[in-house]
Amino acid sequence: MKGQALDLIIYHNPDCGTSRNTLAMINNAGIEPHVVEYLKTPPTRALLRQLIDRMGVPVRSVIREKGTPFAELGLGDPSLTDDQLLDAMMAHPILINRPIVVSPLGVRLCRPSEAVLDILPQPQQGAFTKEDGERVVDAQGRRV
């Protein structure tokens, strides 16, 4: 599995349950990803833009509202440009929604956490239950 460590990256916040569940499902596939705690080491503006482009989603869909300065900064204003939204995320990395996972099969904002299953290059190796008790994968490694 060591050869695959660099092939999978998770932009992770260890204080976020969704991020922890996503990381646990990656590990449950036998993969040890490169973990980037993006609040400590934020992506560059160019990298964040590239990740968003590779996800094929609007910049606005990657902004986190809950527990962030979203409202105080007026980021709900629909007239704001992508560049203005990226500026805000660079100034306040907590605004970057998480977790973002980069794998050989694509880039995805893994909300809900089981979205990661669609881009893992290896199957789940056993049952997986989220922190809240929701079963996601059965003993045979299949989605429930």
C-alpha positions in Angstrom: 0.0 0.0 0.0 2.9 2.4 0.5 3.1 3.0 -3.3 -0.4 4.4 -3.1 0.2 6.8 -0.2 1.1 9.7 -2.4 -1.7 8.9 -4.9 -4.4 10.0 -2.4 -4.6 13.3 -0.6 -7.2 14.4 1.9 -7.6 18.1 2.8 -8.6 17.3 6.4 -9.9 19.0 9.5 -9.5 16.6 12.5 -12.2 18.6 14.4 -14.8 17.8 11.7 -16.7 14.5 12.0 -17.4 14.3 8.3 -13.7 14.7 7.7 -12.8 12.0 10.3 -15.3 9.6 8.8 -13.9 10.2 5.3 -10.4 9.5 6.5 -11.5 6.4 8.3 -13.1 5.1 5.1 -9.9 5.7 3.1 -8.0 3.8 5.8 -10.7 1.0 5.6 -9.8 0.6 2.0 -6.2 -0.1 3.1 -4.9 3.2 1.9 -2.7 5.5 4.0 -3.4 8.9 2.4 -1.3 12.0 2.5 -3.2 14.1 5.1 -3.1 17.9 4.7 -4.5 19.7 7.7 -5.6 22.6 5.5 -6.2 25.0 8.5 -2.5 24.6 9.4 -1.3 24.4 5.8 -3.8 26.0 3.4 -3.6 25.3 -0.3 -2.3 28.1 -2.5 -4.9 30.1 -4.4 -3.8 28.4 -7.6 -4.1 24.9 -6.1 -7.5 25.6 -4.6 -8.7 26.9 -8.0 -7.3 23.7 -9.7 -9.1 21.5 -7.1 -12.4 23.3 -7.6 -12.0 23.0 -11.4 -11.1 19.3 -11.2 -14.3 18.8 -9.1 -16.3 20.5 -11.8 -18.3 22.5 -9.3 -18.9 26.3 -8.8 -16.5 28.0 -6.5 -19.4 29.0 -4.3 -20.2 25.3 -3.7 -16.9 24.8 -1.9 -17.5 27.6 0.7 -18.5 26.6 4.2 -21.1 28.7 5.9 -21.5 27.0 9.3 -18.9 28.0 12.0 -17.2 30.5 9.7 -17.2 34.3 9.1 -19.4 33.7 6.0 -22.2 35.9 7.1 -20.0 38.7 8.6 -18.1 38.9 5.3 -21.3 39.1 3.3 -20.4 36.0 1.2 -24.0 35.2 0.5 -24.1 38.1 -1.9 -24.8 36.5 -5.3 -23.0 39.3 -7.2 -19.6 38.3 -5.7 -17.2 36.9 -8.3 -15.3 33.7 -8.1 -12.1 35.7 -7.5 -13.7 37.5 -4.6 -14.8 34.2 -3.1 -11.3 32.7 -3.6 -9.9 35.9 -1.9 -12.1 35.2 1.1 -11.1 31.6 1.3 -7.4 32.5 1.1 -7.9 35.1 3.9 -10.0 32.7 6.0 -9.1 29.0 5.2 -12.0 27.9 7.6 -14.3 28.9 4.7 -12.9 26.1 2.6 -15.4 23.2 2.9 -14.0 19.8 3.8 -12.9 17.2 3.3 -11.6 17.5 -0.3 -10.1 14.2 -1.5 -7.8 13.9 -4.5 -7.5 10.3 -5.9 -6.4 8.7 -9.1 -10.2 8.5 -9.8 -11.0 12.1 -9.3 -11.4 15.0 -6.9 -14.4 15.3 -4.7 -15.8 17.3 -1.8 -16.8 14.4 0.4 -20.0 15.6 1.9 -21.5 13.3 2.9 -18.4 11.3 3.8 -19.4 8.2 1.9 -19.0 10.2 -1.3 -15.3 9.2 -1.0 -16.3 5.6 -1.8 -16.9 6.7 -5.5 -13.2 7.8 -5.9 -11.3 5.2 -3.9 -9.0 3.0 -6.1 -9.5 0.1 -3.8 -12.6 -1.5 -2.2 -13.5 -1.3 1.5 -11.9 -4.2 3.4 -14.6 -4.7 5.9 -17.6 -3.1 7.6 -17.7 0.6 8.3 -19.9 2.6 10.6 -19.8 6.4 10.9 -19.2 8.0 14.3 -22.9 8.7 14.6 -23.7 5.0 14.3 -24.8 5.0 10.6 -23.7 1.9 8.9 -22.2 2.7 5.5 -20.4 -0.6 4.5 -21.2 -4.2 5.4 -18.8 -6.9 6.5 -18.1 -7.8 2.8 -17.0 -4.3 2.0 -20.2 -3.3 0.1 -22.2 -0.1 0.6 -25.4 -0.7 2.6 
